[in-house]
Each structure stands twice: as C-alpha cells, then as structure tokens.
Amino acid sequence: MASAIAAIEANGSAIDDVARNCGQVAVGCSDAAGYIAGVSDRIGKHLEMLAELERVTATLEADQRRVADSTDEARLLSEQARHKLDRGAELINASVGDFGGLTDLVSRLGEHMTSFAAAMEQVQRVSAGIDAIARKTNMLALNATIEAERAGDAGRTFAVVASEVKKLAQETRSATDEIATTMASLTREAGMVISEINDGVEKSHAAQKGFATINETVRAVAEIVGQVDEQTDGIARSTGMIHVSVARVQEGLSSFAGDARDNGDQLVSAHDRLNRLELLSNDMLDRLAHSGVRIADTAFVEMSLAAMEEVRAIVDAALGDGSLNARDAFDTDYVPVAGSDPQQFENRFNGFADRYIQPILDRIARTDDRILGVACTDINAYLPTHMSSTSQPQRRGDPAWNALHCRNKRIFMDDATERAIRYEGDFMLVTYRQDLGQGRYRAVKSVFVPLWFDGRRWGNFELAYAD
C-alpha cells in the first residue's frame, strides 16, 4: 500500500514536472514568437523603407534621365548659339567695315564740299572785282559821252563807242549781280550741306564706336556661351557617372530587398511554427490541468472557478432584483473617452462593475504575490473594470504610465483572449505574452473561465499569474 502511494505521489510529481515544463515551453515559444514577431515587424518596416528607397532611386533615375536629356538639349542649343554668334560677329565685322568705308566717303565728300565752298568764295571775290571794273568803266563811258557831246560832229564816233562801252559796263554789272546772287545762294546751300555732312560724319564715328562695342559684346557673349558649352559637357559627363551609380544603387537595393523579403518570409514561417508549438504546449498544459492530478497551477484554477461563481452570483442577483438590467450588463456600445492615450471606452456597465466586481478582483489579487492581474472581459475583450491598482486616472501626455496603471475600460483582443472567447469548457489554462504597451511584453500564465449572466455568455473571468 505504501509503495502504491509512493508511486502515485511519484507520478503526480512527474505530471507536475511535465505540466511545469509544458508551461515553460509554452512561455519560451510565446516569448520567442513575440521576439520573431518584433523582428518581422522591423523587417516589414525596413522593407517599406527599402520600397521607398527604390521609389526614390527610380525617381532619381527618371530625374537623371530628364537632366541628361536637358543637358544634351542645352549642349545643342549652346552650340547652335555659339555658331550663330560667330556668324553674327562676322556679319557685324563686315558691316563695320562697310560702314567705315561709307564714313570715309562722307568725310572725303565733306572735304570736297569745303574746297568747293572756298572756290565759291574766290569766285565771289573775282565777281566783286569785275563789278568794281564795270563801275569804273561805266564812269569812263559817262565821261566819254559828255566829251563827245562837247566835240559835236567830230566826237560822234567816239560817242557811239562810249555808248557801247556804257552798255557793256551795265551788262557786266548785271551779270556780276546775278553771279553774286547765285554765288550767295550756292554758298548758303554749300554751308548747309557741309554742316549736315559734318554732323553725319560725327554720327558715323559714334556709330562706329557703337558697332565696336556691339562687336566686343558679341565676342564676350560668344566666350560665355563657349564656357557654358564646356560646363554643359562636364555636367553631361557627371550625369553619366551619376546614372551608373544610381543603377548600381538600384541593383544593390533590389538584391538587398529580395534577401530581406526572403528573411521576412522565413521569419513568418518560423513564427507560425512557434505558434503551433505554443498551441501544442498550451494544449498539453491544459489537458494536464484537466487530468484530475494536482499540479502547481491547480490552486489558481480553483481560485478562478470560485471567483467566477462569486461574480456571476452578484450579477445574476442584480439582474433578478432589477437593480441592473440586461441591456446595461451586455452593453457593447463603447464610447471613446476623449483625450485618452491609450484609448479607453465607456459603456453602461462601468458603474456597476466598479462598485461590485472591482472589490472581488482586488481581494483575489492580494491572496498570492504571484498574481499579476485579475479581470473580467466581455465577448469583445472589453474590460469594464479592473483592479484598483490598474484603474488609475490617466496622466495626460504619459502613455507609457497609462498603459501599466490604466488598463480598465480598454479592449485587449490578443490570440489567447480570442481562443478563450471561443472556448466552451469549464476553464482554459494558457501561457502567452501579455501586451504592456509601448512595445513591451511579459510572459504570463492565465486561467480563463467562461462567465455567464442569467444563462447568457457574457465573456470570461481571467486570472493572470507568474510561473
């Protein structure tokens, strides 16, 4: 008999060790899966960054091609501009030469007109001398006529000669007067022509200077265009080098992205395998807990079953006496709490849960130091209340603190909770990673007990503890 008892105790101890090992395997799988999930998420973000880099390099490649096209066009335009400027400079030089010859011609014409004016002045002086001689001749003819009159018939011949001389003198004066008038008019016209010619010569010289300036400007512009052409050629060579570098970067990014995607796929596969191993370990742990043999987790299972009954009794009694109606107890109209971070929600069951259920949760949490949390979650993983220590008012601007101390009125739908909601047995024992917010987790064991109010499935009673 003693040996049988010893064998039973040994088997019980072995089963307890198996259960503990199953729990540790499940915790390890959960932790490893969580780590792989984190790495997978980071790889996913890196892949998004790589995709963005690939888009950037593709855009850069397209921009580089446009720059290359624009550079080629700029080189062609600058070369055409340089040829046109060279041709323009040749035409300007030819025009300057022709204009210089015209200016010289005008200058020589001005000189001839000046000589012509001097000749006309000489003619005027000669005409004045002739006029003076004609006057004197006229006086002599007058005197001869008088003397012929005195001489009578003897001076008649002399009188005829005197008359002809007088007539000649008068015609000479008339001619000299006409010559003087004509010469005066010619002198005025010549003066005006000379003035205009001189003005034209001055303007021609100014124009020659302007042409020289234009020619120098065209030459300078041609030099600048030549420099631009050289710079454009350098840009074209640099653009070609950039094109090669961008192509290499694209090739490297594509190769790296392919490797990263392969690694991500392998991590997803490893994560799925660990999840299956975790489910298998949790299934073994749950079967051992249901085997009837006491294991280290049995006390927490019994505690959870008793607490569930206590919560159900309080709610059923309130529903029975009318102090709580079913619509409030099963309310799923979650109203977001403005400004909460992490997001909290309110519903019509909060007040009752805080008043009657929270004291039960607090009392159970104090029974064992290994207990991490006690809560009731509805079928949508909503927590209408929580322990007092984790139902604190949120601090504005401190989401990390809020995630730890304000877990009430929140929704936590993780894999373990989702399985527990679908579970229809008396209880479910699992090990999983609890989300603490801000990318932090902890491995815990939880007992989920289905919670029914007035014969209707409301959710689960959950007790989480450290192994």
C-alpha positions, 0 to 999 in steps of 0.5 A: 500500500505504501509503495502504491502511494509512493508511486502515485505521489511519484507520478503526480510529481512527474505530471507536475514536472511535465505540466511545469515544463509544458508551461515553460515551453509554452512561455519560451515559444510565446516569448520567442514568437513575440521576439520573431514577431518584433523582428518581422515587424522591423523587417516589414518596416525596413522593407517599406523603407527599402520600397521607398528607397527604390521609389526614390532611386527610380525617381532619381533615375527618371530625374537623371534621365530628364537632366541628361536629356536637358543637358544634351538639349542645352549642349545643342542649343549652346552650340547652335548659339555659339555658331550663330554668334560667330556668324553674327560677329562676322556679319557685324565685322563686315558691316563695320567695315562697310560702314567705315568705308561709307564714313570715309566717303562722307568725310572725303565728300565733306572735304570736297564740299569745303574746297568747293565752298572756298572756290565759291568764295574766290569766285565771289571775290573775282565777281566783286572785282569785275563789278568794281571794273564795270563801275569804273568803266561805266564812269569812263563811258559817262565821261566819254559821252559828255566829251563827245557831246562837247566835240559835236560832229567830230566826237560822234564816233567816239560817242557811239563807242562810249555808248557801247562801252556804257552798255557793256559796263551795265551788262557786266554789272548785271551779270556780276549781280546775278553771279553774286546772287547765285554765288550767295545762294550756292554758298548758303546751300554749300554751308548747309550741306557741309554742316549736315555732312559734318554732323553725319560724319560725327554720327558715323564715328559714334556709330562706329564706336557703337558697332565696336562695342556691339562687336566686343559684346558679341565676342564676350557673349560668344566666350560665355556661351563657349564656357557654358558649352564646356560646363554643359559637357562636364555636367553631361559627363557627371550625369553619366557617372551619376546614372551608373551609380544610381543603377548600381544603387538600384541593383544593390537595393533590389538584391538587398530587398529580395534577401530581406523579403526572403528573411521576412518570409522565413521569419513568418514561417518560423513564427507560425511554427512557434505558434503551433508549438505554443498551441501544442504546449498550451494544449498539453498544459491544459489537458494536464490541468484537466487530468484530475492530478494536482499540479502547481497551477491547480490552486489558481484554477480553483481560485478562478472557478470560485471567483467566477461563481462569486461574480456571476452570483452578484450579477445574476442577483442584480439582474433578478432584483432589477437593480441592473438590467440586461441591456446595461450588463451586455452593453457593447456600445463603447464610447471613446473617452476623449483625450485618452492615450491609450484609448479607453471606452465607456459603456453602461456597465462601468458603474456597476462593475466598479462598485461590485466586481472591482472589490472581488478582483482586488481581494483575489489579487492580494491572496498570492504575490504571484498574481499579476492581474485579475479581470473580467472581459466581455465577448469583445475583450472589453474590460469594464473594470479592473483592479484598483491598482490598474484603474488609475486616472490617466496622466495626460501626455504619459502613455507609457504610465497609462498603459501599466496603471490604466488598463480598465475600460480598454479592449485587449483582443490578443490570440489567447483572449480570442481562443478563450472567447471561443472556448466552451469548457469549464476553464482554459489554462494558457501561457502567452505574452501579455501586451504592456504597451509601448512595445513591451511584453511579459510572459504570463500564465492565465486561467480563463473561465467562461462567465455567464449572466442569467444563462447568457455568455457574457465573456470570461473571468481571467486570472493572470499569474507568474510561473 
